[in-house]
Amino acid sequence: MIRERRVCATMPHHFELAATDEAYRASRRQIETFTRTARPRPRTQVITIPVVVHVIYRDDDENISDQQVHSQIEVLNDDFRFRNIDRDGIPEAFRHAAGDALVEFALATRDPHGRPSTGITRRKTGVAGFPYDGKSDATVRLDELIKSDPSGVAAWPRDDYLNLWVCPLDDGLLGYAQFPGGKAATDGVVIRTTAFGKVGNVIDHYNLGRTCVHEVGHWLNLLHIWGDDAHGCQRSDAVVDTPNQGGPNEGSPTYPKLSCNNAPHGDMFMNYMDYVDDDSMCMFTRGQIERMNAALAGPRASLALSNGLTPQAVDSAGNESAADNARLLFALAAQAQKTFDGVDWV
């Protein structure tokens, strides 16, 4: 039996949007400039992101349980907070780089209209499938099926929620995300039903919820650790503490795994932004955390003001001031220069 490979369509999705949407290209360049030049004050407190999970199904097997949904939220919290029990497997050479992102996730308790919510929506769909043929516009066509009526579910406002769509993706696709800077109606993450969470209807090798961790990393502006250059050893993931790497690692590699003259320690294949099996991923680096924090201080700053988790005790005036300052920094940095990137490597 041929085992499934990890297939993430975030970069094909990004390149299709960059090729067809001038506003997306401009926004991505502004965001990348902000990420490189802004110096937001380091966060010392946890930010909790409200999450809505849209379960799209055709039959009872695909209509995953609340337990499976909750298991995915648990994984996100453990992995982003560096509480995952497998962190002890990080090689000694890389342990200094690993860190706590101070980001947590919780299912929304209030919907966009202010009504009580479980943070889970369900839609029985009449479509025959959610095909992925690998063509340049494949994910755009999937967005049309998944993120709008009548076959899917419209996004909740991205300024207030992380949208996670869970559906039976076809043709080996495990998931994809939209980087910050795209259209609000399609903002969020899509995950295959059988790669979501760690209990219930999940498949071998992708049964610990790490596909969603990987894709939420993209949603917070992380790139693949190898720079998507097909073993060229020329591109960076724009993070200084991840080694240069020749291409994606798959399965369960043995340390050290060398490429791009990166001896003696080799690839950081245990990073969540590589392509290894779920049980071989166990860390974000401090540099990746800085990049995610820039997203949370810039294009995703409004999440700090979301009412999606109310009732809760917050200092609204202080939060509004912090968020306004973040938006000002983002705007100023965006106007400072128009050089690469966010669209492509040059």
C-alpha positions, -999 to 999 in steps of 0.1 A, spaced: 0 0 0 14 34 -10 14 58 19 1 93 14 25 122 12 19 155 30 4 179 4 0 215 14 -14 239 -12 -7 272 6 22 282 -18 3 273 -50 -27 292 -36 -4 322 -28 12 323 -62 -22 321 -80 -35 350 -59 -3 370 -66 -6 363 -103 -42 374 -106 -49 400 -79 -30 433 -79 -44 443 -45 -31 410 -30 4 416 -44 5 451 -30 -8 440 4 17 412 6 46 435 -1 34 459 26 31 432 51 65 418 44 80 453 47 63 457 80 75 422 91 111 431 83 112 467 96 87 472 124 99 464 159 67 459 179 73 456 216 78 419 225 47 403 240 49 390 275 12 380 278 -8 353 259 -31 363 231 -61 340 227 -75 338 192 -113 331 188 -118 302 164 -148 290 144 -147 255 129 -170 250 99 -176 213 94 -187 205 59 -198 169 53 -217 146 30 -224 117 53 -222 108 90 -186 97 89 -175 131 76 -196 149 102 -169 148 128 -177 149 165 -173 178 188 -147 157 206 -125 156 174 -129 194 170 -119 200 207 -89 177 202 -76 199 175 -79 230 196 -60 212 223 -32 204 199 -30 240 187 -27 252 222 -1 226 233 21 232 202 20 270 200 26 272 238 55 247 236 37 223 260 37 194 236 50 162 253 72 153 224 93 185 227 119 164 245 127 148 211 142 181 198 179 175 191 202 192 216 217 214 188 182 229 181 168 232 216 180 267 222 160 279 192 126 265 203 101 287 221 67 295 233 46 316 209 24 329 237 -6 322 213 -36 302 224 -69 293 206 -104 289 219 -137 281 202 -158 312 199 -185 317 224 -202 345 205 -211 346 168 -208 377 146 -243 387 155 -236 386 193 -255 353 198 -241 325 220 -221 300 200 -203 267 204 -177 279 179 -187 250 155 -209 253 125 -221 223 104 -232 222 68 -244 191 50 -234 196 14 -247 182 -18 -215 184 -38 -199 152 -50 -164 161 -39 -138 187 -33 -112 179 -60 -76 191 -61 -60 186 -95 -29 206 -88 -36 233 -115 -28 269 -106 -64 278 -98 -73 246 -80 -75 262 -46 -95 292 -59 -120 267 -72 -120 249 -39 -126 282 -21 -157 287 -42 -171 253 -30 -160 256 6 -163 292 16 -197 302 2 -233 290 0 -248 267 -10 -221 240 -9 -200 256 19 -201 281 47 -192 318 45 -164 331 66 -170 348 99 -153 382 100 -116 377 99 -109 407 121 -125 388 150 -121 351 142 -98 324 128 -119 305 103 -111 268 101 -130 249 74 -130 211 77 -141 191 47 -134 159 28 -106 173 5 -98 149 -24 -67 138 -43 -43 137 -14 -46 174 -4 -43 178 34 -49 215 37 -40 250 27 -41 285 42 -44 321 30 -16 343 41 -24 377 57 -33 402 29 -59 383 9 -97 389 7 -117 388 39 -143 364 24 -116 336 19 -94 343 49 -86 313 70 -75 277 68 -89 246 51 -81 211 65 -90 176 53 -115 159 76 -93 129 82 -62 151 91 -80 173 117 -75 166 154 -62 135 170 -92 114 178 -120 100 157 -119 100 119 -82 105 113 -56 87 91 -22 73 98 8 96 98 -15 127 100 -34 118 131 -19 142 157 -34 175 145 -1 189 131 -16 196 96 -36 223 113 -6 236 133 13 238 100 -14 257 82 -22 281 110 16 288 109 10 299 73 -21 319 84 3 338 108 27 344 78 52 316 82 68 302 51 79 266 45 112 261 62 131 252 30 120 283 11 101 264 -17 129 263 -42 129 227 -51 162 217 -35 180 248 -49 194 259 -15 190 295 -26 158 307 -9 152 316 27 121 312 49 129 348 61 138 335 96 174 336 108 174 307 132 162 280 108 191 263 89 193 265 51 175 234 38 174 218 4 137 208 2 109 192 22 116 163 44 89 135 45 81 106 67 102 102 99 138 113 92 168 104 114 189 132 128 211 145 114 196 149 79 220 169 58 215 191 28 228 225 15 261 220 32 244 224 66 266 199 85 270 189 113 234 194 125 216 194 92 179 202 85 156 212 113 131 186 100 112 185 133 99 220 126 62 224 122 68 241 88 84 210 72 66 181 56 74 153 80 48 130 97 29 144 126 48 124 151 81 139 139 71 176 142 76 193 175 88 229 174 86 265 162 118 286 165 121 319 183 126 336 149 94 321 136 76 333 167 89 368 160 75 366 125 41 354 138 41 382 164 47 407 136 15 394 120 -4 397 153 9 433 157 2 442 121 -23 426 97 -40 405 124 -38 431 152 -76 434 154 -79 399 168 -68 413 202 -101 433 203 -124 405 192 -156 400 211 -157 363 200 -147 351 234 -169 374 255 -179 376 283 -144 382 295 -127 408 316 -106 431 294 -92 466 297 -108 477 264 -93 511 264 -58 498 268 -63 471 242 -77 496 217 -47 518 223 -23 490 218 -41 478 186 -43 514 173 -6 518 178 1 485 160 -20 495 131 -1 529 129 32 510 129 19 488 102 8 517 81 40 536 85 61 506 77 40 498 47 46 533 33 84 533 41 94 513 11 80 491 -17 108 466 -21 104 428 -19 85 409 -8 56 389 4 50 379 -33 82 361 -44 119 357 -38 143 380 -57 
